[in-house]
Amino acid sequence: MTLSVTPKAAKQIQKALTQRGGGIGLRVAVKTSGCSGYAYALEFADAANPEDQVFETEGVKVLVDAQSLPLVDGTELDWVREGLNEGFKFHNPNATANCGCGESFAV
């Protein structure tokens, strides 16, 4: 099981952790939500939970809980700018569909 981040995403994670004043990394989870079934949930982590799998890539740590891991296995987290908007974008090989607004996905 893997999850990776691009150099641009790693830079943004590190920048946010610095602005926040600390933390060990970014926690990625999948919640039941949205019109397609699942939505990503991101939060900064101060410590790993016992059920977390920790991935270190591009110099940052990404934590994923055991329940979410099969849904994000092989995912690459990127930081993109689209027009006036910028933010994290998930390239998830497990997603079979995405909703029109881009907030949720199906597997």
Residue pairs with C-beta under 8 A, 6 or more apart in sequence:
1 53
1 69
1 70
1 73
2 55
2 73
2 74
3 28
3 55
3 57
3 62
3 64
3 72
3 73
3 74
3 75
3 76
3 77
4 55
4 57
4 58
4 75
4 76
4 77
5 13
5 57
5 58
5 60
5 62
5 76
5 77
5 78
6 58
6 76
6 77
6 78
6 79
7 58
8 78
8 79
8 80
9 58
9 77
9 78
9 79
9 88
10 57
10 58
10 59
10 60
11 79
12 79
12 88
13 25
13 26
13 60
13 62
14 59
14 60
16 26
16 44
17 23
17 25
17 44
17 60
20 44
22 46
23 44
23 45
23 46
24 45
24 46
24 47
24 48
24 61
24 63
25 44
25 45
25 54
25 60
25 61
25 62
25 63
26 42
26 43
26 44
26 45
26 60
26 61
26 62
26 63
27 42
27 43
27 44
27 45
27 52
27 62
27 63
27 64
27 65
28 40
28 41
28 42
28 62
28 63
28 64
28 68
28 72
28 77
29 40
29 41
29 42
29 43
29 64
29 65
29 68
30 38
30 39
30 40
30 41
30 67
30 68
30 71
30 72
31 38
31 39
31 40
31 41
32 38
32 39
33 39
33 104
34 99
34 103
34 104
34 105
35 99
35 100
35 101
35 104
36 97
36 98
36 99
36 104
36 105
36 106
37 104
37 105
37 106
37 107
38 71
38 104
38 105
38 106
38 107
39 103
39 104
39 105
40 72
40 90
42 88
45 52
45 61
45 63
48 54
48 63
49 63
49 65
51 65
51 66
51 67
52 63
52 64
52 65
52 66
53 63
53 64
53 65
53 66
53 69
54 61
54 62
54 63
55 61
55 62
55 63
55 64
56 62
62 77
64 72
70 94
71 92
71 94
71 107
72 90
72 92
72 94
73 94
74 92
74 93
74 94
75 90
75 91
75 92
75 93
75 94
76 90
76 91
77 88
77 89
77 90
77 91
78 88
78 89
78 90
78 91
79 86
79 87
79 88
79 89
80 86
80 87
80 88
80 89
90 105
92 105
94 107
95 105
95 106
95 107
96 105
96 106
96 107
97 105
97 106
98 104
98 105
98 106
99 105
